[in-house]
Amino acid sequence: MIFAEEKYLFTPASKNVDPIPLIFAFPNEYTIGISSLGYQIVWSTFSLNPDVEVSRLFTDIRESLPRNPELLGFSVSWELDYINILNLLESLNIPLRSRDREENHPLVFGGGSVLTANPEPFANFFDIILLGDGEELLDRFIAAYQEVRKCDRQTQLKHLATIPGIYIPSLYQVCYRDIEGEIESISPIDTDIPATIQKQTYRSNTLAASTVVTPKAAWENIYMVEVVRSCPEMCRFCLASYLTLPFRSASLEESLIPAIEHGLKVTNRIGLLGASVTQHPEFDRLLDYIAQPQYDHVRLSIASVRTNTVTEKLARILSQRDTRSLTIAVESGSEKVRRIVNKKLQNDEIVQAAINAKAGGLKAMKLYGMVGIPGENDADIEETAKMMKTLKKAVPGLRLTLGCSTFVPKAHTPFQWLGVNPEAQKRLKWLQKQLKPNGIDFRPESYNWSLIQTLISRGDRRLTPLLELTRHYGDSVGSYKRAFKELRGKLPPFDYYIHQDWKPEQILPWQHLQTALSPDMLLKHLQDALDNY
């Protein structure tokens, strides 16, 4: 039994009389879900609450589920997992749309980065959406539900809507200028419902760490430690930075070292997580701690690091701790493009990072790049190919990989108003032809998948019937285009969501959901980018 192989790093609470029966689901297989630190933290938070009896559900396995659950939650970290959400609802005999559920059905809630960024394409499938960090929001959610637990469904939802960070989509009306046009207004249906919902931000310097270790995780027996949250660089396309502001770092003495020591009691594999791990203000001290002789048996993995922080010392310690490669994000070989996206990086720093990586004993380096960035032209793509060839000559013997995605506009970032550049597909193919003959491993992400990702990241509630249709057609772009054709006249065309630039004064689908920066501030950041075209 897979669950029997788990090693808990917490002790679930003894339950009070009549605890809330809750199912917490991850809409994918167990090996993927249990590798999500966010899923682990939410599940353990519910387990530590004496008023909640939580059971886990994945697409392939499940714990024993309650006969009459009152709450059903989903952790959503990948857009296309909505298909599995609908499948799981159907398997539990729960209507897909919230409007069709009755008093005997559980309240369906969701959270995670996808729903916090833009829940609107999925709004009709959820009764409740939790916006932002769960550390404090989850306990407030359960406490608020307890207050109305015996009430009717509508009373429960209206009460929950008054709690900061809890969004009840059914209590907000979206009006359109016409069925294929822009949004005209988003407003609450009652005056006692707040007009805007503020994403919740956890501000402690004690960040997350694994609550369970298992050999069945995607990274076998790994214990994950969150070193930083958000990123101070604020690249203008980056959801991980803008959505999670402000940048926070875990206390070395009060959080990181105790967490690592706790994890090493059950495993020798440690993963340091964060969008910009090496920008922790005491990262060098953390390295020194892990480099101590008593930790020679430890296997260390590290998330993507900022290029100009790749030192020979970092590479040497990683190499000694069973790491063979390092990942850096460069976005482009063009300094103009990097100025557009606010990537404070020079080509000579990229070369030096590769030299340091090899000198420290690493065998490979992966670089993350992007095509289709606003303001980019063919000459900029040529600069990327030139940079990779220069790197190959500068560090012979270091295996180089360029992972390359297509720019996708994300909600709550300065580029949220901009569409996808159709030239990106041609540019990915051109880079492939340039780099492969030079011994550089080029790994492009699917351009077509980027289009689907854009559809969901910029979508609104009119996509509900389309998402229901595509579940049966398959997850190819052709399936989505087929669904758009079938629903012609009932929602905007494909290009409206994918390629069209939107006007700054336009009401966006997520306009009523507030994050760290206002639309006016995001527009200022967008103008700074445009000034570098």
GIVENVEN-V72628 format. One record per helix or strand of 2 or more residues. SS is the DSSP state (H for helix, E for strand). FROM is the first residue (numbers start at 1). TO is the last residue. If there is no record, write none. Layout:
ss->SS from->FROM to->TO
ss->SS from->FROM to->TO
This chain:
ss->H from->2 to->5
ss->E from->7 to->8
ss->E from->20 to->26
ss->H from->30 to->33
ss->H from->37 to->47
ss->E from->52 to->57
ss->E from->71 to->75
ss->H from->79 to->91
ss->H from->98 to->100
ss->E from->107 to->111
ss->H from->113 to->118
ss->H from->120 to->125
ss->E from->128 to->130
ss->H from->134 to->147
ss->H from->153 to->160
ss->E from->166 to->167
ss->H from->169 to->171
ss->E from->172 to->176
ss->E from->183 to->188
ss->E from->197 to->198
ss->E from->212 to->213
ss->E from->222 to->226
ss->E from->228 to->229
ss->H from->239 to->242
ss->E from->248 to->249
ss->H from->252 to->263
ss->E from->269 to->273
ss->H from->277 to->279
ss->H from->283 to->290
ss->H from->293 to->295
ss->E from->299 to->302
ss->H from->307 to->309
ss->H from->312 to->320
ss->E from->325 to->331
ss->H from->335 to->341
ss->H from->347 to->359
ss->E from->364 to->371
ss->H from->378 to->394
ss->E from->399 to->406
ss->H from->423 to->436
ss->E from->441 to->444
ss->H from->447 to->457
ss->H from->461 to->473
ss->H from->477 to->486
ss->H from->494 to->498
ss->E from->513 to->514
ss->H from->519 to->530
